[in-house]
């Protein structure tokens, strides 16, 4: 079972618009200067139960506080232990929450992803990849902690950068 460290049903920091954000447990990168080191251990936090998943889906579909989408952070959602759980969750969000975008932050770089991790890319809109590098830290960056990290726009969204930023792997936005 996947474990989580936090869930924000209303978040305006971790991605564009008003969102739901899930912080998962488990990260093998252990980046120096990480702002969330308590999420590194797989056995930390609380189990992500079916009841929590149902609440997340209900929150995404709540019209009283419209959410643009779901942000997945951590820890690392693409930690090998988390992959089957995240794959199931993002497919469910795609099916049950039409029109919602999905952003995912990972310490892995796109080129490093395993076949199992890459399957998740088919169901998300934006991947923010790369380890946090303290020497590259820049507080002025939007949705990234360090300059080495890349925002990969995997699907066209209202906030997608201009067409000249398109690469064979998707849309890339970095410094």
C-alpha positions as CSV (number, residue, x, y, z in Angstrom):
1,X,0.0,0.0,0.0
2,X,1.2,3.5,-0.8
3,X,1.7,5.9,2.1
4,X,1.2,9.6,2.1
5,X,2.5,12.6,4.2
6,X,-0.2,15.0,3.3
7,X,-3.2,15.9,1.2
8,X,-4.4,19.4,0.5
9,X,-7.9,19.5,-0.8
10,X,-7.4,23.2,-1.8
11,X,-3.9,24.2,-2.9
12,X,-2.8,27.3,-5.0
13,X,1.0,26.7,-4.8
14,X,1.8,23.4,-6.3
15,X,0.8,24.0,-9.9
16,X,-1.5,26.4,-11.7
17,X,-5.0,27.3,-10.4
18,X,-6.7,25.8,-7.5
19,X,-5.8,22.1,-7.1
20,X,-5.8,19.1,-4.9
21,X,-2.2,18.0,-3.9
22,X,-1.1,14.7,-2.6
23,X,2.4,14.2,-1.0
24,X,3.4,10.6,-1.1
25,X,6.0,8.8,1.0
26,X,9.2,7.3,-0.4
27,X,12.2,8.9,-2.1
28,X,15.5,7.3,-2.9
29,X,17.1,10.6,-4.2
30,X,17.7,12.2,-0.8
31,X,18.6,15.5,-2.3
32,X,20.7,17.8,-0.1
33,X,18.5,20.8,0.9
34,X,15.2,19.0,0.2
35,X,12.3,21.0,1.7
36,X,10.5,17.8,2.5
37,X,13.0,15.2,3.9
38,X,10.4,13.6,6.2
39,X,8.8,12.1,3.1
40,X,11.8,10.0,2.2
41,X,11.0,6.9,4.1
42,X,8.5,4.5,2.5
43,X,7.1,3.4,5.9
44,X,6.5,7.0,7.1
45,X,3.2,8.8,6.9
46,X,-0.2,7.2,6.7
47,X,-1.7,4.6,4.3
48,X,-3.4,6.0,1.3
49,X,-6.8,4.2,1.7
50,X,-9.7,3.8,-0.7
51,X,-11.6,6.2,1.5
52,X,-8.9,8.9,0.9
53,X,-9.0,8.2,-2.8
54,X,-12.7,8.6,-2.9
55,X,-12.4,11.9,-1.0
56,X,-9.8,13.1,-3.5
57,X,-12.1,12.2,-6.5
58,X,-15.0,14.0,-4.8
59,X,-12.9,17.1,-4.1
60,X,-11.7,17.2,-7.7
61,X,-15.3,17.1,-8.8
62,X,-16.7,19.6,-6.2
63,X,-18.2,22.5,-8.1
64,X,-18.4,24.7,-5.0
65,X,-14.6,25.1,-5.2
66,X,-13.6,24.3,-8.7
67,X,-10.2,22.6,-9.0
68,X,-8.1,22.8,-12.1
69,X,-6.4,19.5,-11.4
70,X,-4.3,17.2,-9.2
71,X,-0.7,17.7,-8.2
72,X,1.4,14.6,-7.1
73,X,4.5,15.3,-5.2
74,X,6.4,13.8,-2.2
75,X,8.6,12.0,-1.6
76,X,8.6,10.8,-5.1
77,X,5.4,9.5,-6.8
78,X,7.6,7.6,-9.3
79,X,9.5,5.7,-6.5
80,X,9.3,2.1,-7.7
81,X,7.1,1.1,-4.8
82,X,4.6,3.9,-5.6
83,X,4.4,3.3,-9.4
84,X,1.5,0.8,-9.4
85,X,-0.5,2.9,-7.0
86,X,0.1,6.2,-8.8
87,X,-0.7,4.5,-12.2
88,X,-4.1,3.3,-10.9
89,X,-4.8,6.7,-9.3
90,X,-4.0,8.8,-12.4
91,X,-6.0,6.5,-14.6
92,X,-9.0,6.9,-12.2
93,X,-8.6,10.6,-12.2
94,X,-8.6,10.6,-16.0
95,X,-11.8,8.5,-16.1
96,X,-13.7,10.0,-13.2
97,X,-12.6,13.7,-13.3
98,X,-12.9,14.9,-16.9
99,X,-11.2,18.1,-17.8
100,X,-8.8,18.0,-14.8
101,X,-5.1,18.2,-15.4
102,X,-2.5,16.1,-13.6
103,X,1.0,17.4,-12.6
104,X,3.7,15.1,-11.2
105,X,7.0,16.0,-9.6
106,X,9.8,13.5,-9.6
107,X,13.5,13.4,-8.8
108,X,14.1,11.1,-11.8
109,X,14.9,12.7,-15.1
110,X,12.7,11.8,-18.1
111,X,15.5,9.8,-19.8
112,X,16.0,7.7,-16.6
113,X,12.4,6.5,-16.3
114,X,11.8,2.8,-16.4
115,X,9.1,1.3,-18.7
116,X,6.7,1.0,-15.7
117,X,7.3,4.7,-14.8
118,X,6.8,5.8,-18.4
119,X,3.4,4.2,-18.5
120,X,2.2,6.9,-16.1
121,X,3.3,9.6,-18.5
122,X,0.4,8.6,-20.8
123,X,-2.1,9.7,-18.1
124,X,-0.6,12.9,-16.8
125,X,-0.3,16.4,-18.4
126,X,2.8,17.8,-16.9
127,X,6.0,16.2,-15.6
128,X,8.4,18.2,-13.5
129,X,11.6,16.2,-13.4
130,X,15.1,16.2,-11.9
131,X,16.6,16.1,-8.5
132,X,16.7,19.2,-6.4
133,X,20.2,20.6,-6.6
134,X,21.0,23.1,-3.8
135,X,23.6,24.9,-5.9
136,X,21.0,25.5,-8.6
137,X,18.3,26.7,-6.2
138,X,16.4,29.7,-7.4
139,X,13.4,31.0,-5.5
140,X,12.2,32.9,-8.5
141,X,11.4,29.7,-10.5
142,X,7.8,28.8,-10.9
143,X,6.9,25.2,-9.9
144,X,10.6,24.2,-9.6
145,X,13.1,24.4,-6.9
146,X,16.3,24.4,-8.9
147,X,17.4,25.5,-12.4
148,X,18.3,21.9,-13.5
149,X,14.7,20.8,-13.2
150,X,12.6,20.7,-16.3
151,X,8.8,21.1,-16.8
152,X,7.7,18.7,-19.5
153,X,4.3,19.6,-21.0
154,X,3.1,16.2,-22.2
155,X,-0.3,17.4,-23.3
156,X,-1.6,20.7,-24.6
157,X,-3.1,22.8,-21.8
158,X,-4.2,26.4,-21.5
159,X,-0.9,27.2,-19.9
160,X,1.2,25.3,-22.5
161,X,4.2,27.3,-23.8
162,X,4.4,28.5,-27.4
163,X,4.9,25.9,-30.2
164,X,8.5,26.7,-30.7
165,X,9.2,25.0,-27.3
166,X,8.0,21.6,-28.7
167,X,10.6,18.8,-28.5
168,X,10.2,15.2,-29.8
169,X,9.5,14.1,-26.2
170,X,6.8,16.7,-25.5
171,X,6.9,20.4,-24.6
172,X,9.9,21.5,-22.6
173,X,10.1,24.6,-20.4
174,X,13.3,25.4,-18.6
175,X,15.8,28.2,-18.3
